[in-house]
């Protein structure tokens, strides 16, 4: 988010010479920039850009359309009184659309969406606030925890790290600009009908569609350096911005220990549980989805979850900044850990690069998507492309040289086969194919490992819950038995003591006679009669 010195920006703005772009690693080819020139030719043709179109005429049309858009966001009567404010509804629709398209990856990384309208005059202060927050130690700690594994980047490859970051930013901006396709989705149309009714929804949709098309044309008509100068001089004129913050989880080290003690059974109970289940306790581990190592359910390493903050002056810009912010979050693992190198990389790839990213980013992002989709596994799970982007640009995944070579091959794959320089440009395509296919396999393996882990954990929890339920039932029954026994004991102690009846059948005749004599002395003639009639006395 930092706006760097303009002279430095002029020196570093171009992506020409970037070794991740086909032909730009070749001294002869980069004079013609075949890949970038081909993008420019195709995009201008697709957009219908002619010499007759001027910045002034297109800018005038854009301003008129933006006024119409504003009038539908906050509707007013002729006197200027607000009769309907649709900002909240449109913010909710933007969140819904993001979940439709990116629910898997948003949930996977516990990303909270904070999508809101903003006045253009407030964007500069929003950017400054983000910059202040990024300098905060706790913010930096959270950012490091999200990207996790750290390696030092040496001075010799600092420039390649800048090139790598520029490629990442081109994809980030390209994906953000592709939201014009999302704008045409049924979810958006249904949402607008719900908010405005069909007649007004059609007008506002057509207005936004025209705005995005004119903006695309202006990206190519306005010279890159002029556009950057305008942005540097007038940040208040931005239509949107994004950033991120962090939610700190309410877990400290002591709570983690307590949770672990509660979660894992004491040895004697674990033995009981093992005997009850007929096997060992489920092994509880998984490949860390943030790129790190194994972790247990009760002792996760992360204490922060990200908040994606997107701000826009209209609905298309809310979508644009939301997608841009999502991809920026996913790219955090690619920023070098070495503070000096990271500072150079961030300062050399900031806001001022965006005009160039707007031009080439959509095509580069599209070429990346097409190359991924050649692999038959690309849609095994939702958001594989986004997972792959995060995985490939992470500093632990592959050396920067290999990543730049991979992207030379990825982008060259889209070049026309009859291009005179195709053979030279396509030299890295086989390497890129092999690398990307291997990365997709690894991403899918990680996803499936996590899903298996979650399945095992769910089964474990069910068994543990059943065991604890049956254990609780047994303990309740045992306690009830003890209570009854204790109650009987108390009752017995409260009763008067009586002499137990002897077993006469085992007595000798002499013993019976002794009892008869005692009964006669007491005058107990009933007992005398009973004893006299005993079989073993009569014998």
C-alpha positions as CSV (number, residue, x, y, z in Angstrom):
1,X,0.0,0.0,0.0
2,X,3.0,2.3,0.3
3,X,3.3,5.1,-2.3
4,X,7.0,5.2,-3.2
5,X,9.1,8.0,-4.5
6,X,8.0,8.9,-8.0
7,X,11.5,9.1,-9.5
8,X,12.2,5.6,-8.3
9,X,8.9,4.5,-9.7
10,X,9.7,5.9,-13.2
11,X,12.9,3.9,-13.1
12,X,11.3,0.6,-12.2
13,X,7.7,0.8,-13.5
14,X,8.0,-1.3,-16.7
15,X,7.7,-5.1,-16.7
16,X,9.9,-5.2,-19.8
17,X,13.0,-7.2,-19.0
18,X,11.1,-9.3,-16.4
19,X,12.4,-12.8,-16.8
20,X,9.0,-14.2,-16.0
21,X,7.6,-12.8,-19.2
22,X,8.3,-14.7,-22.5
23,X,11.1,-13.2,-24.5
24,X,12.1,-10.7,-21.8
25,X,15.0,-12.9,-20.7
26,X,16.5,-12.7,-24.2
27,X,18.5,-9.7,-25.2
28,X,17.4,-9.8,-28.8
29,X,13.7,-10.7,-28.2
30,X,13.1,-8.2,-25.5
31,X,13.8,-5.3,-27.9
32,X,10.5,-6.3,-29.6
33,X,8.7,-7.6,-26.4
34,X,6.8,-10.2,-28.5
35,X,4.5,-11.4,-25.7
36,X,3.6,-7.9,-24.4
37,X,3.2,-6.6,-27.9
38,X,0.9,-9.4,-28.8
39,X,-1.2,-8.7,-25.7
40,X,-1.5,-5.0,-26.6
41,X,-2.5,-5.9,-30.2
42,X,-5.1,-8.4,-29.2
43,X,-6.6,-6.3,-26.3
44,X,-6.9,-3.1,-28.4
45,X,-8.6,-5.1,-31.2
46,X,-11.0,-6.7,-28.7
47,X,-11.9,-3.4,-27.1
48,X,-12.3,-1.7,-30.5
49,X,-9.8,1.0,-29.7
50,X,-9.3,3.4,-32.6
51,X,-7.4,6.6,-33.0
52,X,-10.7,8.5,-33.0
53,X,-11.3,7.8,-29.4
54,X,-9.8,10.3,-27.0
55,X,-9.2,10.4,-23.3
56,X,-11.4,13.5,-23.1
57,X,-14.4,11.9,-24.9
58,X,-14.2,8.6,-23.0
59,X,-13.5,10.5,-19.7
60,X,-16.7,12.6,-20.3
61,X,-18.8,9.5,-20.9
62,X,-17.3,7.8,-17.8
63,X,-18.1,10.8,-15.5
64,X,-21.7,10.8,-16.8
65,X,-22.1,7.1,-16.2
66,X,-20.6,7.4,-12.7
67,X,-23.2,10.0,-11.8
68,X,-26.0,7.7,-12.9
69,X,-24.4,4.9,-10.8
70,X,-24.2,7.2,-7.8
71,X,-27.9,8.1,-8.2
72,X,-28.9,4.5,-7.9
73,X,-26.7,3.7,-4.9
74,X,-28.3,6.5,-2.9
75,X,-31.6,7.5,-4.5
76,X,-32.8,11.0,-4.0
77,X,-35.9,13.0,-5.0
78,X,-35.8,16.3,-6.9
79,X,-35.3,18.2,-3.7
80,X,-32.2,16.2,-2.8
81,X,-33.9,14.3,0.0
82,X,-32.7,10.7,0.3
83,X,-35.5,8.2,-0.4
84,X,-33.5,5.0,-0.6
85,X,-29.9,4.1,0.5
86,X,-28.9,0.8,-1.1
87,X,-25.3,0.7,0.2
88,X,-25.9,-1.9,2.9
89,X,-27.8,-4.2,0.4
90,X,-25.1,-3.9,-2.2
91,X,-22.4,-4.6,0.4
92,X,-24.2,-7.7,1.4
93,X,-24.7,-8.7,-2.3
94,X,-20.9,-8.3,-2.8
95,X,-20.2,-10.6,0.1
96,X,-22.7,-13.1,-1.2
97,X,-21.1,-13.0,-4.7
98,X,-17.7,-13.5,-3.1
99,X,-18.9,-16.5,-1.3
100,X,-20.4,-18.0,-4.4
101,X,-17.1,-17.8,-6.2
102,X,-14.6,-18.2,-3.5
103,X,-16.4,-19.9,-0.5
104,X,-14.0,-22.9,-0.4
105,X,-10.8,-20.8,-0.1
106,X,-12.4,-18.1,2.2
107,X,-13.6,-20.8,4.6
108,X,-10.3,-22.8,4.3
109,X,-8.2,-19.8,5.5
110,X,-10.9,-18.4,7.9
111,X,-11.0,-15.1,6.0
112,X,-13.5,-12.6,7.3
113,X,-15.0,-10.3,4.7
114,X,-15.3,-6.6,5.5
115,X,-16.8,-5.0,2.3
116,X,-18.0,-1.4,2.5
117,X,-18.8,1.6,0.4
118,X,-16.5,4.6,0.7
119,X,-16.4,8.2,-0.5
120,X,-13.6,8.8,-3.0
121,X,-12.3,11.6,-0.7
122,X,-11.8,9.0,2.1
123,X,-9.7,6.5,0.1
124,X,-6.4,8.4,0.8
125,X,-6.9,8.2,4.5
126,X,-7.9,4.5,4.2
127,X,-4.6,3.8,2.5
128,X,-2.7,5.8,5.1
129,X,-4.5,3.9,7.9
130,X,-3.5,0.6,6.2
131,X,0.1,1.8,6.0
132,X,0.2,2.7,9.7
133,X,-1.3,-0.7,10.7
134,X,1.3,-2.5,8.5
135,X,4.0,-0.9,10.6
136,X,2.5,-2.2,13.8
137,X,4.5,-5.1,15.4
138,X,1.4,-7.1,16.1
139,X,0.3,-6.7,12.5
140,X,3.6,-7.9,11.2
141,X,3.6,-10.9,13.6
142,X,0.1,-11.8,12.4
143,X,1.2,-11.5,8.8
144,X,4.2,-13.7,9.4
145,X,2.0,-16.3,11.1
146,X,-0.4,-16.4,8.1
147,X,2.5,-16.9,5.6
148,X,4.4,-19.0,8.1
149,X,7.6,-20.7,6.9
150,X,10.5,-18.2,6.7
151,X,13.7,-18.2,4.7
152,X,16.3,-15.6,4.2
153,X,16.6,-14.0,0.8
154,X,20.2,-13.0,-0.1
155,X,21.2,-9.8,-1.9
156,X,22.1,-11.6,-5.1
157,X,18.5,-12.5,-6.0
158,X,16.8,-9.4,-4.7
159,X,16.0,-8.2,-8.2
160,X,14.5,-11.6,-9.1
161,X,12.3,-11.3,-6.0
162,X,11.1,-8.0,-7.3
163,X,10.3,-9.6,-10.7
164,X,8.5,-12.4,-9.0
165,X,6.4,-10.0,-7.0
166,X,5.5,-8.1,-10.2
167,X,4.3,-11.3,-11.8
168,X,2.2,-12.0,-8.7
169,X,0.7,-8.4,-8.8
170,X,-0.1,-8.8,-12.5
171,X,-2.2,-11.9,-11.6
172,X,-3.7,-10.2,-8.6
173,X,-4.9,-7.2,-10.7
174,X,-5.9,-9.4,-13.6
175,X,-8.1,-11.5,-11.4
176,X,-9.6,-8.3,-9.9
177,X,-10.4,-6.9,-13.4
178,X,-12.0,-10.2,-14.3
179,X,-14.8,-9.3,-11.9
180,X,-16.5,-7.7,-14.9
181,X,-17.4,-11.4,-15.8
182,X,-18.7,-11.9,-12.3
183,X,-20.8,-8.8,-12.8
184,X,-22.6,-10.7,-15.6
185,X,-23.3,-13.7,-13.3
186,X,-26.9,-14.8,-12.5
187,X,-26.2,-14.2,-8.8
188,X,-25.5,-10.5,-9.4
189,X,-28.5,-10.1,-11.7
190,X,-30.8,-11.9,-9.2
191,X,-29.5,-9.7,-6.4
192,X,-30.0,-6.5,-8.3
193,X,-33.6,-7.6,-9.2
194,X,-34.2,-8.2,-5.5
195,X,-32.8,-4.8,-4.5
196,X,-34.2,-2.6,-7.4
197,X,-36.8,-4.5,-9.2
198,X,-36.2,-5.7,-12.8
199,X,-36.6,-2.3,-14.6
200,X,-34.2,-0.4,-12.4
201,X,-31.8,-3.4,-12.1
202,X,-31.5,-3.5,-15.9
203,X,-30.5,0.2,-16.0
204,X,-28.0,0.0,-13.2
205,X,-26.4,-3.2,-14.7
206,X,-26.0,-1.7,-18.1
207,X,-24.5,1.5,-16.5
208,X,-21.9,-0.6,-14.6
209,X,-21.2,-2.7,-17.7
210,X,-20.5,0.5,-19.8
211,X,-18.3,1.9,-16.9
212,X,-16.1,-1.3,-16.9
213,X,-15.7,-1.3,-20.7
214,X,-14.7,2.4,-20.8
215,X,-12.3,1.9,-17.9
216,X,-10.6,-0.9,-19.9
217,X,-10.2,1.3,-22.9
218,X,-8.7,4.1,-20.8
219,X,-6.2,1.7,-19.4
220,X,-4.7,1.3,-22.9
221,X,-5.3,4.9,-24.2
222,X,-3.8,6.8,-21.3
223,X,0.0,6.4,-21.3
224,X,1.2,4.3,-18.4
225,X,3.5,6.9,-16.9
226,X,0.8,9.7,-17.3
227,X,-1.7,7.5,-15.5
228,X,0.7,6.8,-12.7
229,X,1.5,10.5,-12.3
230,X,-2.2,11.2,-12.0
231,X,-2.6,8.5,-9.3
232,X,0.5,9.8,-7.4
233,X,-0.7,13.4,-7.5
234,X,-4.4,12.6,-6.8
235,X,-4.9,9.5,-4.6
236,X,-8.3,11.0,-3.6
237,X,-9.4,10.2,-7.2
238,X,-9.2,6.5,-6.6
239,X,-12.4,4.5,-7.0
240,X,-11.5,1.9,-4.4
241,X,-8.8,0.3,-2.3
242,X,-8.2,-2.8,-0.3
243,X,-6.2,-3.9,2.7
244,X,-6.3,-6.4,5.5
245,X,-6.3,-6.6,9.2
246,X,-6.1,-9.5,11.7
247,X,-8.4,-11.0,14.3
248,X,-6.5,-12.2,17.3
249,X,-7.7,-15.6,18.5
250,X,-8.6,-15.8,22.2
251,X,-6.1,-18.4,23.0
252,X,-2.9,-18.0,25.0
253,X,-0.3,-20.7,25.8
254,X,-2.0,-21.7,29.1
255,X,-5.3,-22.2,27.4
256,X,-3.7,-24.3,24.7
257,X,-2.2,-26.5,27.4
258,X,-5.5,-26.8,29.2
259,X,-7.2,-27.6,25.9
260,X,-4.7,-30.3,25.2
261,X,-5.1,-31.8,28.7
262,X,-8.9,-31.8,28.2
263,X,-8.7,-33.2,24.7
264,X,-6.3,-36.0,25.3
265,X,-7.5,-38.6,27.8
266,X,-5.5,-39.4,30.9
267,X,-3.5,-42.7,30.6
268,X,-6.0,-44.8,32.6
269,X,-9.0,-43.4,30.6
270,X,-7.0,-43.8,27.3
271,X,-6.5,-47.4,28.1
272,X,-10.2,-47.8,28.8
273,X,-11.0,-46.0,25.5
274,X,-8.6,-48.2,23.6
275,X,-10.2,-51.3,25.0
276,X,-13.7,-50.0,24.3
277,X,-12.9,-49.1,20.7
278,X,-10.8,-52.2,20.0
279,X,-7.9,-50.1,18.6
280,X,-5.5,-47.3,19.1
281,X,-6.5,-43.7,19.4
282,X,-6.9,-42.0,16.0
283,X,-3.7,-40.3,14.8
284,X,-4.4,-36.6,14.7
285,X,-2.2,-34.7,12.2
286,X,-2.5,-32.9,9.0
287,X,-0.4,-30.9,6.5
288,X,-0.7,-27.3,7.7
289,X,-2.8,-25.5,5.1
290,X,-0.8,-22.4,5.5
291,X,2.3,-24.1,4.1
292,X,3.9,-25.3,7.4
293,X,4.3,-28.7,9.1
294,X,2.1,-31.0,11.1
295,X,-0.1,-29.8,13.9
296,X,-2.5,-31.3,16.4
297,X,-6.1,-30.3,16.8
298,X,-5.6,-28.9,20.3
299,X,-2.3,-27.1,19.6
300,X,-2.6,-25.1,16.4
301,X,0.2,-22.7,15.8
302,X,-1.8,-19.7,14.5
303,X,-3.3,-17.1,16.7
304,X,-4.6,-14.7,14.0
305,X,-7.2,-14.9,11.2
306,X,-7.3,-12.4,8.4
307,X,-9.9,-9.7,7.8
308,X,-10.2,-8.8,4.1
309,X,-11.1,-5.1,3.9
310,X,-12.4,-3.9,0.5
311,X,-13.7,-0.4,-0.1
312,X,-15.3,1.0,-3.3
313,X,-17.3,3.9,-4.5
314,X,-19.7,1.6,-6.5
315,X,-20.7,-2.0,-6.7
316,X,-18.2,-3.1,-9.5
317,X,-15.4,-1.6,-7.5
318,X,-16.5,-3.4,-4.3
319,X,-16.1,-6.7,-6.3
320,X,-12.8,-5.6,-7.8
321,X,-11.2,-4.7,-4.5
322,X,-12.6,-7.8,-2.8
323,X,-11.0,-10.1,-5.3
324,X,-7.8,-8.1,-5.3
325,X,-7.6,-8.2,-1.6
326,X,-8.2,-12.0,-1.5
327,X,-5.4,-12.6,-3.9
328,X,-3.1,-10.3,-2.1
329,X,-3.7,-12.3,1.1
330,X,-3.0,-15.5,-0.8
331,X,0.3,-14.0,-2.0
332,X,1.7,-13.1,1.4
333,X,3.8,-16.2,1.6
334,X,5.8,-15.0,-1.4
335,X,7.2,-11.9,0.3
336,X,10.8,-12.5,1.5
337,X,11.3,-12.9,5.2
338,X,14.5,-10.8,5.2
339,X,13.3,-7.3,6.2
340,X,15.5,-5.4,3.9
341,X,14.7,-7.5,0.9
342,X,11.0,-7.4,1.7
343,X,11.1,-3.6,2.0
344,X,12.7,-3.4,-1.5
345,X,10.2,-5.8,-3.0
346,X,7.2,-4.0,-1.5
347,X,8.5,-0.5,-2.4
348,X,9.2,-1.5,-6.0
349,X,5.8,-3.1,-6.5
350,X,3.3,-0.7,-5.1
351,X,0.3,1.4,-6.1
352,X,2.2,3.1,-8.9
353,X,2.6,-0.1,-10.8
354,X,-1.2,-0.6,-11.1
355,X,-1.7,1.2,-14.4
356,X,0.6,-1.3,-16.1
357,X,-0.9,-4.2,-14.1
358,X,-4.4,-3.1,-15.4
359,X,-3.2,-3.4,-19.0
360,X,-1.4,-6.7,-18.9
361,X,-2.7,-8.4,-15.8
362,X,-6.1,-9.6,-17.2
363,X,-4.4,-11.5,-20.1
364,X,-1.6,-12.9,-17.9
365,X,-4.2,-14.1,-15.3
366,X,-6.2,-15.6,-18.1
367,X,-3.2,-17.4,-19.6
368,X,-2.4,-18.8,-16.2
369,X,-6.0,-20.0,-15.8
370,X,-5.9,-21.7,-19.3
371,X,-2.7,-23.4,-18.6
372,X,-4.0,-24.8,-15.3
373,X,-7.2,-26.0,-17.0
374,X,-5.2,-28.2,-19.3
375,X,-4.6,-30.4,-16.3
376,X,-7.6,-32.8,-15.9
377,X,-7.6,-32.4,-12.1
378,X,-8.0,-28.7,-12.1
379,X,-11.6,-28.9,-11.0
380,X,-11.3,-31.8,-8.6
381,X,-12.0,-29.3,-5.9
382,X,-13.3,-25.7,-5.9
383,X,-10.7,-22.8,-6.2
384,X,-7.8,-25.0,-7.3
385,X,-6.4,-22.1,-9.3
386,X,-6.4,-19.9,-6.2
387,X,-4.8,-22.6,-4.1
388,X,-2.2,-23.1,-6.9
389,X,-1.4,-19.4,-7.0
390,X,-0.8,-19.4,-3.3
391,X,1.2,-22.6,-3.4
392,X,3.5,-21.6,-6.3
393,X,4.3,-18.1,-5.1
394,X,5.1,-19.2,-1.5
395,X,8.8,-18.8,-0.8
396,X,9.1,-22.4,0.4
397,X,7.5,-24.0,-2.7
398,X,10.1,-23.5,-5.4
399,X,13.2,-21.3,-6.0
400,X,12.5,-18.0,-7.5
401,X,14.5,-18.8,-10.6
402,X,12.3,-21.8,-11.2
403,X,9.1,-19.9,-10.7
404,X,10.1,-17.2,-13.2
405,X,11.1,-19.9,-15.7
406,X,7.7,-21.7,-15.1
407,X,5.8,-18.5,-15.9
408,X,7.8,-17.9,-19.0
409,X,6.5,-21.3,-20.2
410,X,3.0,-20.7,-18.9
411,X,2.6,-17.4,-20.7
412,X,4.4,-18.6,-23.9
413,X,1.9,-21.4,-24.2
414,X,-0.8,-18.9,-25.2
415,X,1.2,-17.4,-28.0
416,X,0.0,-18.0,-31.6
417,X,1.8,-21.1,-32.9
418,X,2.5,-19.3,-36.2
419,X,4.3,-16.4,-34.4
420,X,7.8,-16.1,-36.0
421,X,9.4,-16.3,-32.6
422,X,7.2,-19.0,-31.1
423,X,10.0,-21.7,-31.0
424,X,12.3,-19.4,-29.0
425,X,9.4,-18.3,-26.7
426,X,8.1,-21.8,-26.1
427,X,11.4,-23.3,-24.9
428,X,10.2,-23.4,-21.3
429,X,6.7,-24.7,-22.0
430,X,7.6,-28.4,-21.2
431,X,9.3,-27.3,-18.0
432,X,6.2,-25.3,-17.0
433,X,3.9,-28.1,-17.8
434,X,5.8,-30.6,-15.7
435,X,6.1,-28.1,-12.8
436,X,2.5,-27.0,-12.8
437,X,1.2,-30.5,-13.0
438,X,3.4,-31.5,-10.1
439,X,2.2,-28.5,-8.1
440,X,-1.5,-29.3,-8.8
441,X,-0.9,-32.9,-7.6
442,X,0.7,-31.5,-4.4
443,X,-2.1,-29.0,-3.8
444,X,-4.7,-31.8,-4.3
445,X,-2.8,-34.1,-2.0
446,X,-2.7,-31.5,0.7
447,X,-6.4,-30.8,0.3
448,X,-7.3,-34.5,0.4
449,X,-4.9,-35.0,3.4
450,X,-6.7,-32.3,5.2
451,X,-10.2,-33.7,4.3
452,X,-9.1,-37.2,5.4
453,X,-7.8,-35.6,8.6
454,X,-11.1,-33.8,9.2
455,X,-13.0,-37.0,8.5
456,X,-10.8,-39.0,10.9
457,X,-11.2,-36.3,13.5
458,X,-15.0,-36.3,13.1
459,X,-15.0,-40.1,13.5
460,X,-12.7,-39.7,16.5
461,X,-14.9,-37.1,18.1
462,X,-18.0,-39.3,17.6
463,X,-16.3,-42.3,19.2
464,X,-14.9,-40.2,22.0
465,X,-18.4,-38.7,22.6
466,X,-20.0,-42.2,22.5
467,X,-17.3,-43.5,24.9
468,X,-17.8,-40.5,27.2
469,X,-21.6,-41.0,27.1
470,X,-21.4,-44.7,27.9
471,X,-18.7,-44.0,30.6
472,X,-21.0,-41.3,32.1
473,X,-24.0,-43.7,32.1
474,X,-21.8,-46.5,33.7
475,X,-20.6,-44.0,36.3
476,X,-24.1,-42.9,37.0
477,X,-25.3,-46.5,37.3
478,X,-22.3,-47.4,39.6
479,X,-23.1,-44.3,41.8
480,X,-26.7,-45.4,42.0
481,X,-25.7,-48.9,43.1
482,X,-23.4,-47.4,45.8
483,X,-26.2,-45.1,46.9
484,X,-28.6,-48.0,47.3
485,X,-26.1,-50.2,49.1
486,X,-25.3,-47.3,51.4
487,X,-29.1,-46.8,52.0
488,X,-29.6,-50.5,52.9
489,X,-26.6,-50.3,55.3
490,X,-28.1,-47.3,57.1
491,X,-31.6,-48.9,57.2
492,X,-30.1,-52.2,58.6
493,X,-28.2,-50.3,61.2
494,X,-31.4,-48.5,62.3
495,X,-33.3,-51.7,62.8
496,X,-33.3,-53.6,66.3
497,X,-31.0,-56.6,66.4
498,X,-32.7,-60.0,66.4
499,X,-31.2,-63.4,67.0
500,X,-30.9,-65.5,63.8
501,X,-32.8,-68.8,63.7
502,X,-30.3,-71.7,64.0
503,X,-30.2,-74.5,61.4
504,X,-31.8,-77.4,63.3
505,X,-31.2,-80.0,60.6
506,X,-27.5,-80.0,61.3
507,X,-27.8,-80.4,65.1
508,X,-27.3,-83.6,67.0
509,X,-30.0,-85.2,69.2
510,X,-28.0,-84.1,72.3
511,X,-27.9,-80.4,71.1
512,X,-31.6,-80.5,70.4
513,X,-32.3,-81.9,73.9
514,X,-30.3,-79.1,75.4
515,X,-32.5,-76.6,73.5
516,X,-35.6,-78.4,74.7
517,X,-34.4,-78.2,78.3
518,X,-33.8,-74.4,78.0
519,X,-37.3,-74.0,76.5
520,X,-38.8,-75.9,79.4
521,X,-37.0,-73.7,81.9
522,X,-38.5,-70.7,80.1
523,X,-41.9,-72.2,79.9
524,X,-41.8,-72.0,76.1
525,X,-43.8,-75.1,75.3
526,X,-44.4,-74.1,71.7
527,X,-40.6,-74.4,71.1
528,X,-40.5,-77.6,73.1
529,X,-43.2,-79.1,70.8
530,X,-41.4,-77.9,67.6
531,X,-38.0,-79.3,68.7
532,X,-39.5,-82.6,69.9
533,X,-41.0,-83.2,66.4
534,X,-37.7,-82.6,64.5
535,X,-36.7,-85.7,62.4
536,X,-33.2,-85.8,63.7
537,X,-34.5,-85.7,67.4
538,X,-36.9,-88.6,66.9
539,X,-34.3,-90.9,65.5
